[in-house]
Amino acid sequence: AKFCSGNQLYDLCGGESYNVSTEFCQENQVYSKCGGTSYDVMAKFCSGNHLYDFCGGASYDVSVEFCSDNRVYDLCGGQSYDVRFNECQGGSVVDVTRCCSVSGICSSESERYNYKTHFCDSRPTQYKIYKMTTIGTQTWMAENLDYADSVTTPSLKGKSWCYNNKPDSCVKYGRLYTWAAAIDSVRLYNGGNGVDCGYGKACTLPEKRGICPPGWHLPTDAEWQTLFTAVGGQSTAGQKLKATTGWEAYSGITNEDAFGFSALPAGLRHIYDFFDEVGYRAYFWSSSENGSLNAYIMGLRYSSDYGRLDNNYNKGYGFSVRCLQD
């Protein structure tokens, strides 16, 4: 049952003796020592005479790989990095979690964010961080757009508002935009010569980005339909997409926000220049138009689980904008 090595007695390992100076026994198996020490082979592995914890239950090549959050990544130029806040670009570690302008001037350190759940609108005068959520094959903004630079984006001049013209409403709900503002019609239509292709003017649009940040775009009606399919269908889309708080109560209605879309009842600005329905309804523009007068929208109501898709809304209304990642 035992064997002798260096005048010391040891238990046989699986019935066999072994070189105790370079080997050790664990669970009746013989293993080489790592840098002269034994270790828990169920929790660690040896590479280059150094011990490492398993990564998600597996070993890896520490000369070219590293472990972060139980996943294995390639070293970047020979170094590991915090994958929550950095990426490897061209062999260099790059901080991708500060909201920076196009000129590379970054906001304060306090505005760092996790790029897996947020993104930065780094347009000049903007530098705003937005939440985002992936639903099915799509990645959406998880809050409404609040972009108001009418100098850089002339389409917004006189065509976007905070509810009741109160800045605090923009902080909570984002801005309300006419369809012409949402699609950035001044930039797109008539060669950028400033023709407003809003109400009364049908437009042939060369792209659908609208006023969304680079890498994002104003969704088409078909892309709203794809979202409804991903959350289980139109009949319960409202229940799945509405934020759990902020909506007026209604008997039998339970908002789940099951996918993190967090739709809030931002209301609307009427074509007759008054605001209405905050707390009760949410309206979102699409880039799809229906002739010269109307465009497609997605709508949610406080008293219904239903998600509405409609092609008959006047382009002059002020509605919310949610952007979809390209």
Helices and strands as residue ranges (DSSP letters): E 2-5, E 8-11, E 23-26, E 29-32, E 44-47, E 50-53, E 65-68, E 71-74, E 86-89, E 92-95, G 109-111, E 118-121, E 128-135, E 138-141, G 154-156, E 160-161, G 163-165, H 167-173, E 176-177, H 179-182, H 185-188, G 189-192, E 216-217, H 221-230, G 234-236, H 237-241, E 268-269, E 275-276, E 281-290, E 294-301, E 307-314, E 324-325
